[in-house]
Amino acid sequence: MATRGSLLTIHAGQVACLIRVPTEVIKTRSQTSSYGALANSSLATTKLVWKADGLKGFYRGFGITVMREVIISLAYFPGRHLPVDWI
């Protein structure tokens, strides 16, 4: 059973993805050398993502990340609250 607190936590996770996904895109592009020697810093990678794909490029993978957060929250919070409520 989802409580109001659980639902708020799910929404908070979705909002957190607005910040988390762009930073993950930059980190991943830097680590995989997607832009080669041009991406020698996080700032350089950010500029290259912006130039190549615009704002949309920072949110690549946003949908799947939000789905993952929702599934994890739906599995975690009821499993956590049921034993506490039962005791």
GUFILO-633216 format. One line per 8 residues: number of its first residue (from 1); their letters; for each residue x, y, z of C-alpha. Coordinates in nm, 3 decimals, decimal comma, padded with zeros to 5 digits, m for minus. Layout:
# residues N
NUM) a) X/Y/Z  ... .
# end
This chain:
# residues 87
1) matrgsll) 00,000/00,000/00,000  00,139/00,332/m00,098  00,120/00,600/00,164  00,118/00,970/00,092  00,481/00,988/00,202  00,577/00,713/m00,043  00,406/00,893/m00,330  00,581/01,218/m00,239 .
9) tihagqva) 00,911/01,033/m00,234  00,846/00,894/m00,580  00,777/01,246/m00,710  01,087/01,379/m00,536  01,291/01,112/m00,715  01,145/01,222/m01,046  01,235/01,583/m00,975  01,586/01,478/m00,870 .
17) clirvpte) 01,625/01,322/m01,214  01,603/01,671/m01,363  01,942/01,737/m01,204  02,086/01,387/m01,200  02,043/01,301/m01,569  02,235/01,597/m01,716  02,525/01,538/m01,477  02,527/01,169/m01,568 .
25) viktrsqt) 02,530/01,255/m01,939  02,830/01,483/m01,892  03,010/01,228/m01,674  02,942/00,943/m01,917  03,050/01,142/m02,222  03,370/01,243/m02,044  03,450/00,890/m01,930  03,384/00,726/m02,265 .
33) ssygalan) 03,575/00,992/m02,460  03,275/01,042/m02,687  03,426/01,368/m02,806  03,787/01,256/m02,802  04,057/01,500/m02,696  03,815/01,794/m02,725  03,644/01,691/m02,399  03,934/01,743/m02,161 .
41) sslattkl) 03,713/01,877/m01,878  03,353/01,869/m01,760  03,303/02,224/m01,885  03,438/02,134/m02,228  03,212/01,828/m02,242  02,912/02,043/m02,139  02,983/02,286/m02,420  03,020/02,002/m02,671 .
49) vwkadglk) 02,691/01,840/m02,565  02,516/02,176/m02,594  02,667/02,246/m02,935  02,588/01,898/m03,071  02,239/01,836/m02,931  02,121/02,145/m02,743  01,914/02,109/m02,427  01,773/01,777/m02,549 .
57) gfyrgfgi) 02,121/01,625/m02,539  02,145/01,673/m02,163  01,828/01,470/m02,106  01,913/01,168/m02,316  01,800/00,868/m02,111  01,567/01,075/m01,891  01,262/00,856/m01,949  01,430/00,528/m01,861 .
65) tvmrevii) 01,593/00,685/m01,556  01,258/00,809/m01,426  01,103/00,466/m01,487  01,387/00,306/m01,291  01,334/00,548/m01,001  00,960/00,478/m00,990  01,008/00,100/m00,996  01,270/00,112/m00,723 .
73) slayfpgr) 01,052/00,339/m00,509  00,746/00,118/m00,558  00,947/m00,185/m00,451  01,138/m00,023/m00,166  00,886/00,185/00,025  00,602/m00,064/00,068  00,859/m00,326/00,167  01,001/m00,087/00,421 .
81) hlpvdwi) 00,673/00,042/00,564  00,479/m00,285/00,589  00,701/m00,438/00,861  00,713/m00,107/01,048  00,334/m00,071/01,034  00,287/m00,434/01,134  00,503/m00,396/01,446 .
# end
